[in-house]
Amino acid sequence: MADVTVYRTWDEPMADMCVGLLRAEGLNPLKVTDIVRSVHPFTVDGLGEIEVRVPEDESVRADEIISARFSDTDKDNNTGD
């Protein structure tokens, strides 16, 4: 089964908070990025976007949890699929 992106951000603390929240609810999130932050700790032209993914069968529950816990501003600035 494929993983589904449920949250995107360029802010690592926000991604960590989202992952922690989903784990606390019993889901299995995965934080994915294209760069190694210890080597490139900055964002250039969108490089460094972080995705939070969950297994496809957990995506609806993950969306519900994120919608209930994150503000509209957070969701507008950090949209998932």
N, C-alpha and C positions, 0 to 999 in steps of 0.2 A: 504494500500500500504506500502511496506517495505522501510526502510531507506537503503541507499547505502553509503559505505565509499568512499570518494573522495580524502582524504588526510590523511596521517599518519605521526606522528612526536613524538619525545621525548622532544621537545622544546616547552614549554607552550606559550611563546611569539609568536612563529611561528603559533601555532594552533589558538591563539587569533587573529592574523593578518588575517589568512585565513577565520575565522568565520566572522570577521568584513567586509572583502572584499565581501564575498558572501551575507551578509545582506545588504550591500550598493547597491548591484545589484538586490535586491528584492527577494532573495532566503531565505529559512528557514533552515539554517544549525544548527547542533546540535554537541556539543563537548562531546565526550564520552571517559572515561578512567576507568581502573579497580581499581584504588586506589584513596583514598582521599588525595590530595596533601597537605592539611594542617596538616595531620597526618604523611605522608611519603613524604617529599619534595625532594626525591631523586629517582634515577633509579637504579635498581638492576636486572641484567640478563634480560633486556627487560621489566621488570615490570614497568609500568608507561607510556607505549605508549599511545598516545592520537590519537583518530580518529575523523575526522570531517566528519559527515554524513549529507546527504540531502535526502528528499523524492525521491523515484525512478524516478518520472517524472521530477525532476529537475537535475538529475545527468549529463546529457549531457551538459547542460548549465553550471553547476558547473565546469566540466572538462575544458570547453572552457575558462572560466574566470580564473581558476587557471593556465592553460597553458599560457595564455596571460600575466599574472601578475608576476608569479614566475620565477626565473632564472632556467636554466638547473641544476645548482648545488643544488638549493633548492629542485627541483623535484627529483633528484637522491638520495638525503639524506632523503627525506620525501615522499615516494611513497604511492599513493593510489591505489585502485582497478581499 
